[in-house]
Amino acid sequence: MLGIREADINVAEGKKRARILASEAIKAEQINQAGGEAEAMVKKANAKAEAIELVAKALGEKVGAFMIVICSNLFLKF
């Protein structure tokens, strides 16, 4: 009887460990996905900043400074 009880305990522990590992895998996947999304957002923001700088340079310093503010506000809405 003792051997059967120990076997049941071992099976239960194995199932518990499997659930924990599955949960950790899901968590790691979510973290990786969030990291990828954050990286994409940073790259998109950098590209927008470069575009704003190009527009500002093309329009000259005085108009460019004004355009930076306007464009920044517009781009932040997207």
Secondary structure, 3 states (H helix, E strand, C coil): CHHHHHHHHHHHHHHHHHHHHHHHHHHHHHHHHHHHHHHHHHHHHHHHHHHHHHHHHHHCHHHHHHHHHHHHHHHHCC
